[in-house]
Amino acid sequence: MIVFSGPAADGAQVAQVIAVMDGSGGSVQFVNPETSATVAGTSYGSLQDAYPFAGAKGYAKQVAGEDAGWIDVPVSAWGSMVTEKGACR
């Protein structure tokens, strides 16, 4: 799982893009960050809102299972990739 995080309107870091990758088949499935999910100990109810509490590791467990691998890409990193390439397509 790859999570691209960035600031929400209120400044909190949240998931902007969540992708589940199948390394054996090379497929990528995007998960809507607004998908309903329980965020233990809070009143929040979406994957996006879980980021400050669980990070990419928490998403991986919630979406792909306990043993899922994960990569967390902060906005500074993916912002640099976009700037370097000149645009998103």
Residue frames as a rotation matrix with the C-alpha (Angstrom) as fourth column:
MET 1
0.588 0.809 0.000 0.00
0.809 -0.588 0.000 0.00
0.000 0.000 -1.000 0.00
ILE 2
-0.656 -0.711 0.252 1.20
0.708 -0.696 -0.119 3.49
0.260 0.101 0.960 -0.82
VAL 3
0.481 0.764 -0.429 -0.26
0.856 -0.514 0.045 6.50
-0.186 -0.389 -0.902 0.98
PHE 4
-0.492 -0.517 0.700 0.34
0.617 -0.775 -0.138 10.01
0.614 0.364 0.701 -0.33
SER 5
0.173 0.537 -0.826 -0.35
0.964 -0.266 0.029 12.37
-0.204 -0.801 -0.563 2.57
GLY 6
-0.639 -0.323 0.698 -0.82
0.470 -0.882 0.021 16.11
0.609 0.342 0.716 2.63
PRO 7
-0.948 0.229 -0.219 -2.54
0.068 -0.529 -0.846 18.89
-0.310 -0.817 0.486 4.54
ALA 8
-0.152 0.970 0.189 -6.33
0.985 0.133 0.109 19.13
0.081 0.202 -0.976 4.78
ALA 9
0.208 0.326 0.922 -8.12
0.377 -0.897 0.232 22.49
0.903 0.299 -0.309 4.78
ASP 10
0.963 0.201 0.180 -7.65
-0.090 -0.389 0.917 22.70
0.255 -0.899 -0.357 8.57
GLY 11
0.290 -0.948 0.134 -3.91
-0.899 -0.318 -0.302 21.94
0.328 -0.032 -0.944 8.27
ALA 12
0.332 -0.135 0.933 -4.06
-0.547 0.778 0.308 18.37
-0.768 -0.613 0.184 9.64
GLN 13
-0.643 -0.588 -0.491 -2.04
-0.758 0.396 0.518 15.78
-0.110 0.705 -0.700 7.69
VAL 14
0.283 0.783 0.554 -4.42
-0.460 0.618 -0.638 13.34
-0.842 -0.074 0.535 5.98
ALA 15
-0.450 -0.356 0.819 -4.29
0.482 0.676 0.558 10.79
-0.752 0.646 -0.132 3.20
GLN 16
-0.172 0.343 -0.924 -4.78
-0.693 -0.708 -0.133 12.43
-0.700 0.617 0.360 -0.17
VAL 17
0.274 0.172 -0.946 -4.26
-0.838 0.526 -0.147 9.29
0.472 0.833 0.289 -2.29
ILE 18
-0.026 -0.245 0.969 -4.30
-0.655 0.737 0.169 5.65
-0.755 -0.630 -0.180 -1.17
ALA 19
0.304 0.057 -0.951 -3.19
-0.878 0.404 -0.257 2.91
0.370 0.913 0.172 -3.57
VAL 20
0.419 -0.158 0.894 -3.03
-0.406 0.848 0.340 -0.86
-0.812 -0.506 0.292 -3.05
MET 21
0.111 -0.491 -0.864 -0.41
-0.987 0.051 -0.155 -2.50
0.120 0.870 -0.478 -5.27
ASP 22
0.889 0.104 0.447 -0.24
-0.144 0.988 0.056 -6.17
-0.436 -0.114 0.893 -6.20
GLY 23
0.102 -0.970 -0.221 3.46
-0.768 -0.218 0.603 -6.83
-0.633 0.108 -0.767 -6.56
SER 24
-0.412 -0.269 0.871 2.98
0.157 0.920 0.359 -10.20
-0.898 0.284 -0.337 -8.22
GLY 25
0.131 0.573 0.809 0.56
0.915 0.245 -0.322 -9.01
-0.382 0.782 -0.492 -10.89
GLY 26
-0.806 -0.565 0.179 1.56
0.592 -0.750 0.294 -5.37
-0.032 0.343 0.939 -11.13
SER 27
0.000 0.878 0.479 -1.98
0.662 -0.359 0.658 -4.09
0.750 0.317 -0.581 -10.67
VAL 28
-0.978 -0.204 -0.051 -2.86
0.182 -0.695 -0.695 -0.94
0.106 -0.689 0.717 -8.75
GLN 29
-0.001 1.000 -0.026 -6.20
0.800 0.016 0.599 -0.32
0.600 -0.020 -0.800 -7.05
PHE 30
-0.772 -0.211 0.600 -6.96
-0.082 -0.903 -0.423 3.16
0.631 -0.375 0.679 -5.75
VAL 31
-0.267 0.649 -0.713 -8.95
0.941 0.334 -0.048 3.44
0.207 -0.684 -0.700 -2.51
ASN 32
0.223 0.442 0.869 -11.14
0.217 -0.892 0.398 6.46
0.950 0.100 -0.295 -1.89
PRO 33
-0.794 -0.607 -0.040 -9.69
0.190 -0.185 -0.964 8.24
0.578 -0.773 0.262 1.19
GLU 34
-0.519 0.679 0.520 -13.27
-0.825 -0.556 -0.097 9.09
0.223 -0.479 0.849 2.23
THR 35
-0.142 0.414 -0.899 -14.14
-0.051 0.904 0.424 5.39
0.989 0.106 -0.107 2.60
SER 36
0.627 0.467 0.624 -15.84
-0.641 -0.147 0.753 4.71
0.443 -0.872 0.207 5.93
ALA 37
-0.064 -0.661 -0.747 -13.57
0.281 0.707 -0.649 3.26
0.957 -0.252 0.141 8.60
THR 38
0.906 0.315 -0.284 -13.51
0.331 -0.107 0.938 3.05
0.265 -0.943 -0.201 12.36
VAL 39
-0.085 -0.910 0.407 -10.87
-0.073 -0.402 -0.913 5.22
0.994 -0.107 -0.032 13.97
ALA 40
0.208 0.200 -0.957 -10.58
0.778 0.560 0.286 3.73
0.593 -0.804 -0.039 17.45
GLY 41
-0.226 -0.270 -0.936 -10.90
0.923 -0.366 -0.117 6.18
-0.311 -0.891 0.332 20.31
THR 42
-0.933 -0.074 -0.352 -12.20
-0.022 -0.965 0.261 9.02
-0.359 0.251 0.899 18.11
SER 43
0.100 0.994 -0.037 -15.42
0.034 -0.041 -0.999 10.22
-0.994 0.099 -0.038 16.52
TYR 44
-0.314 -0.296 -0.902 -13.79
-0.847 -0.342 0.407 10.20
-0.429 0.892 -0.144 13.07
GLY 45
0.298 0.582 0.757 -15.19
-0.176 0.813 -0.555 7.82
-0.938 0.033 0.345 10.49
SER 46
0.972 0.009 -0.234 -13.08
-0.234 0.119 -0.965 7.78
0.019 0.993 0.118 7.31
LEU 47
0.556 -0.829 0.057 -9.73
0.830 0.552 -0.074 6.41
0.030 0.089 0.996 6.18
GLN 48
0.166 -0.491 0.855 -8.57
0.369 -0.773 -0.516 9.95
0.914 0.401 0.053 5.46
ASP 49
0.574 0.152 0.805 -9.20
-0.555 -0.650 0.519 11.03
0.602 -0.745 -0.289 9.06
ALA 50
0.980 -0.180 -0.090 -7.30
0.195 0.744 0.639 8.04
-0.048 -0.644 0.764 10.44
TYR 51
0.478 -0.860 0.181 -3.92
0.367 0.008 -0.930 9.25
0.798 0.511 0.319 9.14
PRO 52
0.077 -0.512 0.856 -2.96
-0.651 -0.676 -0.345 11.40
0.755 -0.530 -0.386 12.16
PHE 53
0.496 0.220 0.840 -3.74
-0.842 0.358 0.403 8.47
-0.212 -0.908 0.362 14.45
ALA 54
0.682 -0.102 0.724 -2.48
0.020 0.992 0.121 5.46
-0.731 -0.068 0.679 12.51
GLY 55
-0.157 -0.771 -0.617 -0.42
-0.695 -0.358 0.623 6.67
-0.702 0.527 -0.480 9.53
ALA 56
-0.054 0.064 -0.996 0.17
-0.942 0.329 0.073 4.51
0.332 0.942 0.043 6.47
LYS 57
-0.936 -0.314 -0.158 0.71
-0.236 0.896 -0.377 1.43
0.259 -0.316 -0.913 8.63
GLY 58
-0.591 0.787 0.177 -2.81
-0.149 0.109 -0.983 1.78
-0.793 -0.607 0.053 10.00
TYR 59
0.150 0.623 -0.768 -4.25
-0.918 -0.200 -0.342 2.11
-0.367 0.756 0.542 6.49
ALA 60
-0.484 -0.424 -0.765 -2.44
-0.722 0.688 0.076 -0.99
0.494 0.589 -0.640 5.35
LYS 61
-0.984 0.138 0.109 -3.89
0.031 0.745 -0.666 -3.01
-0.173 -0.652 -0.738 8.22
GLN 62
-0.299 0.942 -0.152 -7.42
-0.320 -0.249 -0.914 -1.60
-0.899 -0.225 0.376 7.69
VAL 63
0.324 0.456 -0.829 -7.54
-0.883 -0.169 -0.439 -2.05
-0.340 0.874 0.347 3.91
ALA 64
0.234 -0.341 -0.910 -5.19
-0.741 0.543 -0.395 -4.90
0.629 0.767 -0.126 3.03
GLY 65
0.791 0.149 -0.593 -4.78
0.166 0.881 0.442 -6.93
0.588 -0.448 0.673 6.22
GLU 66
0.947 -0.318 -0.051 -2.50
0.013 -0.119 0.993 -7.30
-0.322 -0.940 -0.109 9.22
ASP 67
0.228 -0.937 0.264 0.65
0.545 0.347 0.763 -8.26
-0.807 -0.030 0.590 7.30
ALA 68
0.784 0.130 0.607 0.37
0.610 -0.341 -0.715 -5.72
0.114 0.931 -0.346 4.47
GLY 69
-0.351 -0.922 -0.167 3.47
0.905 -0.379 0.194 -3.71
-0.242 -0.083 0.967 3.60
TRP 70
0.762 0.646 -0.027 3.22
0.628 -0.750 -0.208 0.04
-0.154 0.141 -0.978 3.26
ILE 71
-0.505 -0.816 0.282 5.01
0.847 -0.531 -0.019 3.15
0.165 0.229 0.959 2.04
ASP 72
0.508 0.607 -0.612 4.19
0.707 -0.700 -0.107 6.63
-0.493 -0.378 -0.784 3.35
VAL 73
-0.360 -0.586 0.726 4.95
0.887 -0.456 0.072 9.45
0.289 0.670 0.684 0.88
PRO 74
-0.060 0.326 -0.943 4.71
0.655 -0.700 -0.284 12.90
-0.753 -0.635 -0.172 2.52
VAL 75
0.857 0.513 0.052 3.61
0.391 -0.581 -0.714 15.95
-0.336 0.632 -0.698 0.56
SER 76
0.413 -0.770 -0.486 7.19
-0.577 -0.634 0.515 17.27
-0.705 0.067 -0.707 0.43
ALA 77
-0.529 -0.638 0.560 8.28
-0.017 0.667 0.745 14.15
-0.848 0.385 -0.364 -1.49
TRP 78
-0.087 0.514 0.854 5.40
0.898 0.411 -0.155 13.89
-0.430 0.753 -0.497 -3.93
GLY 79
0.836 0.297 -0.462 5.35
0.137 -0.928 -0.347 17.66
-0.532 0.227 -0.816 -4.38
SER 80
-0.029 -0.941 -0.337 9.02
-0.523 -0.273 0.808 17.46
-0.852 0.199 -0.484 -5.42
MET 81
-0.514 -0.120 0.849 8.23
0.483 0.778 0.402 14.68
-0.709 0.617 -0.342 -7.91
VAL 82
0.512 0.782 0.356 5.53
0.781 -0.251 -0.572 16.79
-0.357 0.570 -0.739 -9.54
THR 83
0.730 -0.298 -0.615 7.77
-0.279 -0.951 0.130 19.86
-0.624 0.077 -0.778 -9.65
GLU 84
-0.315 -0.932 0.177 10.63
-0.249 0.262 0.932 17.84
-0.916 0.250 -0.315 -11.11
LYS 85
-0.505 0.186 0.843 8.46
0.725 0.621 0.297 16.41
-0.468 0.761 -0.449 -13.89
GLY 86
-0.999 0.026 0.019 6.68
-0.013 -0.868 0.496 19.71
0.029 0.495 0.868 -14.52
ALA 87
-0.292 0.956 0.015 3.08
-0.921 -0.285 0.266 18.48
0.258 0.063 0.964 -14.17
CYS 88
-0.564 0.265 0.782 0.74
-0.206 0.872 -0.444 15.66
-0.800 -0.412 -0.437 -13.24
ARG 89
-0.576 0.394 -0.716 -0.97
-0.776 0.014 0.631 13.67
0.258 0.919 0.297 -15.97
